[in-house]
């Protein structure tokens, strides 16, 4: 694929670019590309709307957690919307963000870093570091030569009982230890903060209230003025059988609980990841074989569906079967018949030879789903493509943008075969909408003439786009 080119109609510096593969719907992706490998479809408006919502609702700095989805498209859309702060967990993430946005503010919030990473991050201009042990403070001081401009954050251990994925077992200092660390950090750092993580996909705003209360106890016992309270991530998205309270409820709880810190002059930070981008991408996969209610697809737990396999996570799904019609006839095996109105539960198996490469679901699809059909799997903007491996040689980095919300404009397409193994395809759209990549379960490839089904959306956004349906 060719490098990005600036959008001719854009007035946003560094923010808007034209992707090589741009479509009005996911059905069009299947119809025109006839992809043999999985395609990540990105929905620009979904990520932009969530970024705007966080900026609007949170009373402080919003740091995007890059680990959730480090794709250039996601980062560009956030930047275009106003996100300037990024939570990075590695030097590679830091370099990627800086390569795109020279003025981005980076915060190294991984509590355990190698000495080389500390040294190189400091040379890059990073000054914010989190930690949960005295040994990490010593590493930071030694590798920065006792720099006096460090801003150190004590990672506090909190319970993750309200989260779908508990993160409390690996990082976090106990309150008594955090008191000592906070006192030590106050002596050597220009600013100090307390941070925590309530767990991924937290379903209860009260979890933030309890965590902030614990942070206040630590600060009070340490008798240290805290400059920054970082409430971390954990904000939830909406998945099948997981409907959290609206984002506003979480923000209200945080504001109320954090007021004592604010009264003392502390700044508030948050690090959203899943809630920011989950609904901003889908995966378009193909059925390679059907055995009863088992569908063998070309993506799996070693690809974008790790959470579906290892954690039993359910994702919204939709059959994609482009209709017959001359050059656009892409459905060879089912003769492009309209799918059955009767739906049944299926189990998925991935493309590798490993028996662990399976996803129990259940995933409800038309009864006549079969070989050659494509399936749109939604809500994979978070921890989807970023979790891919190359096990057994199965891997795909192909990305398509679905942005029916934007006003159409014409641009010259790159007329060459895709670099990844895709079938011969008609070069995407000539009259298309501006940049982006695929939308999420919300705007999963919807176009002006498409119907919609399953109103799945990211938390706090009651009008998020549904999975697309022809």
NORLIN-V254091 format. One record per residue. N is the residue number from 1. PSI is psi in degrees with one decimal (NA if undefined). OMEGA is omega in whole degrees, -180 to 180 (* if undefined). NEAR is the number of other ideal C-beta (glycine too) atoms within 12 Angstrom. Layout:
[[N & PSI & OMEGA & NEAR] [N & PSI & OMEGA & NEAR]]
This chain:
[[1 & 144.5 & -179 & 26] [2 & 159.2 & 176 & 18] [3 & 164.9 & 178 & 11] [4 & 150.1 & 174 & 28] [5 & 148.1 & -177 & 20] [6 & 140.6 & 176 & 20] [7 & 130.4 & -178 & 31] [8 & -28.4 & -175 & 15] [9 & 4.7 & -173 & 18] [10 & 141.0 & 173 & 21] [11 & 6.0 & -178 & 12] [12 & 116.9 & -178 & 21] [13 & 134.0 & 177 & 15] [14 & -2.7 & -169 & 25] [15 & -41.7 & -171 & 30] [16 & 134.0 & 177 & 31] [17 & 161.9 & 180 & 33] [18 & 118.9 & 178 & 36] [19 & 160.3 & -179 & 42] [20 & -28.8 & -177 & 33] [21 & 107.4 & -172 & 42] [22 & 131.1 & -173 & 46] [23 & 161.4 & 178 & 48] [24 & -21.7 & -178 & 38] [25 & 163.6 & 177 & 45] [26 & -32.9 & 176 & 53] [27 & -36.1 & 180 & 39] [28 & -33.4 & 176 & 44] [29 & -47.9 & -180 & 49] [30 & -42.4 & -175 & 44] [31 & -41.3 & -175 & 36] [32 & -39.0 & -176 & 34] [33 & -25.5 & -176 & 41] [34 & 55.6 & -169 & 29] [35 & 135.8 & 176 & 41] [36 & -17.9 & 178 & 28] [37 & 161.8 & 180 & 34] [38 & 145.1 & 178 & 46] [39 & 125.2 & 173 & 51] [40 & 123.5 & -180 & 49] [41 & 124.9 & -175 & 59] [42 & 137.4 & 180 & 49] [43 & 99.2 & -176 & 58] [44 & -42.7 & -174 & 51] [45 & -28.3 & 179 & 39] [46 & -47.0 & -180 & 57] [47 & -36.1 & 179 & 54] [48 & -41.1 & -179 & 44] [49 & -37.8 & 179 & 35] [50 & -38.3 & 177 & 50] [51 & -43.5 & 178 & 39] [52 & -39.0 & -178 & 25] [53 & -43.6 & 179 & 34] [54 & -43.2 & 179 & 43] [55 & -38.8 & -178 & 27] [56 & -41.3 & -171 & 18] [57 & -31.5 & -174 & 29] [58 & 130.7 & -176 & 38] [59 & 54.7 & -179 & 24] [60 & -155.9 & -179 & 26] [61 & 138.0 & 176 & 29] [62 & 116.0 & 179 & 38] [63 & 118.7 & 177 & 45] [64 & 130.6 & 178 & 52] [65 & 99.8 & -171 & 44] [66 & -31.8 & -177 & 43] [67 & -26.1 & -177 & 35] [68 & -40.0 & 175 & 43] [69 & 101.1 & -178 & 47] [70 & 13.8 & -178 & 36] [71 & 141.3 & -178 & 41] [72 & -36.3 & -179 & 31] [73 & -47.1 & 179 & 45] [74 & -46.4 & -178 & 50] [75 & -41.2 & -180 & 41] [76 & -41.2 & -180 & 43] [77 & -38.3 & 177 & 47] [78 & -43.7 & 179 & 46] [79 & -43.5 & 180 & 31] [80 & -27.2 & -179 & 31] [81 & -16.5 & 177 & 30] [82 & -0.6 & 178 & 21] [83 & 125.3 & -180 & 40] [84 & -8.8 & -178 & 26] [85 & 136.2 & -175 & 36] [86 & 129.3 & 175 & 43] [87 & 112.9 & -179 & 41] [88 & 147.6 & -178 & 38] [89 & -0.3 & -179 & 35] [90 & 165.0 & 176 & 27] [91 & -36.4 & -179 & 26] [92 & -43.7 & 177 & 20] [93 & -41.3 & 180 & 35] [94 & -44.2 & -180 & 37] [95 & -38.3 & -179 & 23] [96 & -45.7 & -180 & 27] [97 & -44.8 & -179 & 42] [98 & -30.1 & 178 & 25] [99 & -24.1 & 180 & 18] [100 & -40.8 & -173 & 31] [101 & 105.2 & -176 & 29] [102 & -27.2 & -177 & 15] [103 & 9.0 & 180 & 17] [104 & 145.0 & 177 & 31] [105 & 121.4 & -176 & 28] [106 & 141.5 & -179 & 37] [107 & 117.0 & -175 & 40] [108 & 89.6 & -171 & 44] [109 & 17.7 & 172 & 46] [110 & 125.8 & -174 & 36] [111 & -18.0 & -179 & 33] [112 & 117.2 & -176 & 24] [113 & 149.8 & 175 & 33] [114 & 158.7 & 179 & 17] [115 & -39.3 & 179 & 19] [116 & -40.1 & -180 & 14] [117 & -41.8 & 178 & 29] [118 & -47.9 & -176 & 35] [119 & -46.8 & -178 & 23] [120 & -35.4 & 178 & 22] [121 & -40.7 & 180 & 36] [122 & -39.1 & 178 & 31] [123 & -27.7 & 178 & 19] [124 & -10.4 & -180 & 26] [125 & 2.9 & 179 & 20] [126 & 132.1 & -179 & 39] [127 & -14.7 & -178 & 26] [128 & 123.1 & -180 & 40] [129 & 137.9 & 174 & 46] [130 & 159.7 & -178 & 46] [131 & 161.6 & 176 & 42] [132 & 21.1 & 179 & 37] [133 & 157.6 & 178 & 27] [134 & -32.6 & 180 & 22] [135 & -36.3 & 180 & 19] [136 & -36.1 & 176 & 34] [137 & -43.4 & -180 & 37] [138 & -43.0 & 177 & 20] [139 & -44.2 & -179 & 26] [140 & -43.6 & -179 & 41] [141 & -42.2 & -178 & 27] [142 & -43.3 & -175 & 17] [143 & -15.6 & 176 & 26] [144 & 6.5 & 180 & 31] [145 & 45.8 & 178 & 14] [146 & 44.5 & 179 & 16] [147 & 141.8 & -178 & 24] [148 & 3.9 & -179 & 15] [149 & 20.1 & 179 & 19] [150 & 146.8 & 172 & 34] [151 & 110.2 & -171 & 36] [152 & 136.0 & -178 & 48] [153 & 125.8 & 179 & 48] [154 & 117.9 & 179 & 49] [155 & 115.2 & -177 & 41] [156 & 134.8 & 178 & 44] [157 & 132.1 & 176 & 33] [158 & 158.6 & 179 & 40] [159 & 147.6 & 179 & 27] [160 & 35.1 & -174 & 31] [161 & -21.2 & -178 & 19] [162 & 3.9 & -176 & 31] [163 & 147.1 & 176 & 31] [164 & -26.7 & -180 & 30] [165 & 103.3 & -176 & 32] [166 & 129.5 & 179 & 24] [167 & 17.2 & -173 & 34] [168 & -8.0 & -174 & 30] [169 & -20.7 & -172 & 14] [170 & -41.1 & -176 & 16] [171 & 158.0 & 175 & 32] [172 & 131.8 & 178 & 37] [173 & 142.0 & 174 & 36] [174 & 154.7 & -177 & 22] [175 & -43.3 & -179 & 28] [176 & -40.3 & 177 & 17] [177 & -39.2 & -180 & 26] [178 & -33.7 & 177 & 42] [179 & -48.2 & -180 & 26] [180 & -41.9 & -180 & 23] [181 & -39.6 & -180 & 43] [182 & -41.3 & 178 & 41] [183 & -43.2 & 179 & 26] [184 & -46.4 & -179 & 27] [185 & -36.3 & -180 & 43] [186 & -29.6 & -178 & 27] [187 & -26.6 & -172 & 19] [188 & -11.1 & -175 & 27] [189 & 149.8 & 178 & 34] [190 & -30.8 & 175 & 19] [191 & 149.8 & 178 & 30] [192 & 151.9 & 179 & 37] [193 & 167.8 & 172 & 46] [194 & 135.2 & 178 & 51] [195 & 162.5 & 178 & 50] [196 & 171.7 & 175 & 47] [197 & 119.7 & -176 & 47] [198 & -3.7 & -179 & 46] [199 & 152.9 & -177 & 34] [200 & 139.4 & -179 & 37] [201 & 55.7 & 177 & 40] [202 & 129.8 & -173 & 46] [203 & -2.2 & -174 & 31] [204 & 117.9 & 178 & 26] [205 & -25.9 & -179 & 32] [206 & -21.1 & 178 & 23] [207 & -36.6 & 178 & 41] [208 & -38.2 & 178 & 45] [209 & -46.2 & -180 & 28] [210 & -41.4 & -179 & 27] [211 & -41.3 & 178 & 45] [212 & -37.2 & 176 & 39] [213 & -40.4 & 177 & 30] [214 & -39.9 & 178 & 33] [215 & -38.4 & 179 & 45] [216 & -40.0 & 178 & 31] [217 & -43.3 & 180 & 23] [218 & -47.1 & -180 & 39] [219 & -38.8 & 180 & 35] [220 & -45.1 & -180 & 21] [221 & -34.3 & 180 & 19] [222 & -18.9 & -177 & 29] [223 & 43.6 & -179 & 12] [224 & 134.3 & 175 & 31] [225 & 122.5 & -179 & 23] [226 & 128.7 & -179 & 42] [227 & -31.4 & -177 & 30] [228 & 134.7 & 169 & 39] [229 & 115.1 & -179 & 44] [230 & 111.0 & -176 & 49] [231 & 4.7 & 173 & 49] [232 & -153.7 & -179 & 47] [233 & -141.7 & -180 & 47] [234 & -7.6 & -179 & 46] [235 & 135.2 & -170 & 53] [236 & 159.2 & 171 & 42] [237 & 172.9 & -178 & 52] [238 & 122.0 & 177 & 41] [239 & 165.3 & 174 & 41] [240 & 131.3 & -179 & 26] [241 & 12.6 & 176 & 18] [242 & 94.7 & 180 & 29] [243 & 99.1 & -178 & 19] [244 & 170.0 & 172 & 32] [245 & 160.9 & 179 & 26] [246 & 157.1 & -178 & 26] [247 & -34.2 & -180 & 39] [248 & -34.3 & -180 & 22] [249 & -39.4 & 179 & 25] [250 & -41.4 & -179 & 40] [251 & -40.2 & 178 & 33] [252 & -42.9 & -180 & 22] [253 & -41.1 & -180 & 30] [254 & -46.2 & -179 & 42] [255 & -46.5 & -177 & 26] [256 & -47.1 & -177 & 20] [257 & -32.1 & -176 & 28] [258 & -1.2 & -176 & 36] [259 & -41.0 & 177 & 20] [260 & -36.5 & 176 & 22] [261 & -44.8 & -180 & 34] [262 & -40.6 & 180 & 22] [263 & -25.9 & 180 & 12] [264 & 6.9 & 176 & 19] [265 & 9.6 & -179 & 14] [266 & 148.6 & 176 & 30] [267 & 146.5 & 179 & 28] [268 & 138.1 & 174 & 36] [269 & 155.6 & 170 & 41] [270 & 160.3 & -176 & 44] [271 & 67.3 & -179 & 44] [272 & 144.5 & 175 & 51] [273 & -75.7 & -177 & 47] [274 & -49.5 & -177 & 49] [275 & -22.8 & -179 & 51] [276 & -38.2 & -169 & 51] [277 & -5.0 & -177 & 53] [278 & -45.2 & -177 & 51] [279 & 4.0 & -174 & 54] [280 & 6.3 & 178 & 57] [281 & 149.5 & 172 & 53] [282 & 162.8 & 170 & 58] [283 & 132.3 & 174 & 54] [284 & 112.7 & -177 & 58] [285 & 162.9 & -178 & 50] [286 & 145.0 & 176 & 43] [287 & 121.7 & 179 & 39] [288 & -23.1 & -179 & 28] [289 & 147.6 & 173 & 21] [290 & 131.4 & 172 & 28] [291 & 97.8 & -178 & 15] [292 & -118.4 & 179 & 15] [293 & 17.0 & 177 & 21] [294 & 125.8 & 179 & 24] [295 & 124.8 & 177 & 41] [296 & 111.7 & -174 & 31] [297 & 170.9 & -175 & 46] [298 & 20.6 & 173 & 40] [299 & 155.2 & -177 & 49] [300 & -156.6 & -174 & 41] [301 & -22.2 & 175 & 34] [302 & 2.3 & 178 & 32] [303 & -121.3 & -176 & 42] [304 & -5.9 & -171 & 49] [305 & 34.0 & 178 & 47] [306 & -47.7 & -178 & 31] [307 & -34.5 & -180 & 34] [308 & -32.2 & -180 & 41] [309 & -58.3 & -175 & 31] [310 & -36.1 & -176 & 20] [311 & -3.6 & -178 & 23] [312 & 24.4 & -177 & 23] [313 & 137.7 & 176 & 37] [314 & 137.4 & 178 & 32] [315 & 149.8 & 176 & 48] [316 & 141.6 & -179 & 43] [317 & 156.6 & 179 & 48] [318 & 133.9 & 176 & 44] [319 & 134.4 & 177 & 43] [320 & 109.1 & -178 & 47] [321 & 87.9 & -179 & 37] [322 & 140.3 & -176 & 37] [323 & 152.9 & -179 & 21] [324 & 143.6 & 179 & 17] [325 & 82.3 & 174 & 11] [326 & -130.1 & -174 & 11] [327 & -26.4 & -178 & 13] [328 & 0.9 & -179 & 19] [329 & 107.1 & -176 & 22] [330 & -5.8 & -175 & 36] [331 & 95.0 & -174 & 32] [332 & -40.6 & -168 & 19] [333 & -31.6 & -179 & 21] [334 & 6.5 & -180 & 27] [335 & 26.9 & 176 & 17] [336 & 28.5 & 176 & 24] [337 & 145.2 & 174 & 21] [338 & 140.8 & -178 & 17] [339 & 155.3 & 179 & 27] [340 & 145.3 & 177 & 17] [341 & -17.4 & 178 & 11] [342 & 132.1 & 180 & 12] [343 & 149.7 & 180 & 21] [344 & 158.1 & 179 & 23] [345 & 139.6 & 177 & 22] [346 & 159.7 & 170 & 34] [347 & 143.7 & -179 & 30] [348 & 143.9 & 169 & 44] [349 & 137.2 & -180 & 36] [350 & -179.1 & -172 & 39] [351 & -12.8 & -175 & 36] [352 & 172.1 & -180 & 27] [353 & 3.5 & -179 & 16] [354 & 132.6 & 179 & 18] [355 & -20.7 & 178 & 11] [356 & -10.5 & -177 & 18] [357 & 67.2 & -180 & 29] [358 & 152.6 & -177 & 28] [359 & 110.2 & -172 & 37] [360 & -29.8 & -179 & 22] [361 & -125.8 & 4 & 30] [362 & 151.2 & 177 & 22] [363 & 114.6 & -173 & 36] [364 & 121.4 & -177 & 28] [365 & 167.8 & 177 & 38] [366 & 144.5 & -175 & 30] [367 & -30.7 & -176 & 19] [368 & 18.3 & 175 & 25] [369 & 134.5 & -173 & 41] [370 & 180.0 & 179 & 31] [371 & 137.2 & 179 & 22] [372 & -18.1 & 176 & 33] [373 & 152.9 & 169 & 40] [374 & 153.4 & 178 & 50] [375 & 130.6 & 172 & 47] [376 & 122.3 & 177 & 54] [377 & 114.0 & -172 & 55] [378 & 176.8 & 178 & 59] [379 & 37.6 & -180 & 53] [380 & 20.6 & 174 & 54] [381 & -24.4 & 179 & 51] [382 & 124.4 & 177 & 52] [383 & 39.3 & 175 & 38] [384 & -93.7 & -177 & 48] [385 & -27.2 & -178 & 40] [386 & -16.0 & -179 & 32] [387 & 0.9 & -174 & 30] [388 & 143.6 & 172 & 32] [389 & -175.2 & 177 & 24] [390 & 26.0 & -178 & 13] [391 & 134.1 & -178 & 20] [392 & 11.6 & 179 & 17] [393 & 4.9 & 180 & 14] [394 & 118.2 & -179 & 31] [395 & 144.2 & 177 & 25] [396 & 130.2 & 177 & 35] [397 & 15.6 & -177 & 26] [398 & 132.6 & -177 & 37] [399 & 135.9 & 175 & 46] [400 & 149.0 & 180 & 51] [401 & 130.0 & 176 & 54] [402 & 112.3 & -177 & 55] [403 & 68.1 & 180 & 46] [404 & -16.7 & -178 & 38] [405 & -26.7 & -173 & 29] [406 & 152.1 & 177 & 33] [407 & 137.0 & -177 & 14] [408 & 150.8 & 173 & 20] [409 & 157.7 & -177 & 21] [410 & 139.8 & 172 & 17] [411 & 158.6 & -176 & 28] [412 & 124.6 & -179 & 17] [413 & 152.9 & 173 & 25] [414 & 115.2 & -175 & 20] [415 & 84.2 & 175 & 13] [416 & 161.1 & -179 & 15] [417 & 144.3 & 177 & 16] [418 & 150.6 & -178 & 32] [419 & -20.0 & 179 & 16] [420 & 160.7 & -175 & 24] [421 & 83.1 & 175 & 23] [422 & 152.6 & 178 & 33] [423 & 162.7 & 179 & 23] [424 & 130.0 & -173 & 16] [425 & 151.7 & 173 & 31] [426 & 127.2 & -175 & 26] [427 & 117.9 & -175 & 24] [428 & -140.9 & -166 & 37] [429 & 140.6 & 179 & 35] [430 & -42.9 & 174 & 18] [431 & 100.3 & -174 & 18] [432 & 173.0 & 177 & 35] [433 & 160.1 & -176 & 39] [434 & 165.5 & -175 & 39] [435 & 169.5 & 176 & 43] [436 & -178.1 & 170 & 46] [437 & -162.4 & -173 & 55] [438 & 160.5 & 177 & 60] [439 & 175.3 & -177 & 60] [440 & -171.1 & -176 & 58] [441 & -24.8 & 180 & 50] [442 & -62.5 & -176 & 47] [443 & 33.8 & -176 & 52] [444 & 90.6 & 173 & 53] [445 & 43.4 & -178 & 53] [446 & 146.4 & 179 & 43] [447 & 173.3 & -174 & 32] [448 & -33.3 & -175 & 17] [449 & 7.6 & -176 & 14] [450 & 148.7 & 171 & 27] [451 & 170.8 & 179 & 16] [452 & 154.5 & 178 & 30] [453 & 153.7 & 180 & 25] [454 & 98.2 & -180 & 30] [455 & 79.9 & -180 & 25] [456 & 132.8 & -178 & 41] [457 & 165.9 & 179 & 40] [458 & 154.5 & -173 & 51] [459 & 140.6 & 175 & 40] [460 & -7.3 & -178 & 36] [461 & 96.5 & -174 & 40] [462 & -13.7 & -178 & 19] [463 & 30.1 & -179 & 19] [464 & 151.6 & -177 & 41] [465 & 142.7 & 180 & 46] [466 & 172.3 & 173 & 33] [467 & 138.8 & -176 & 49] [468 & 149.2 & 177 & 45] [469 & 130.4 & -179 & 31] [470 & NA & * & 31]]
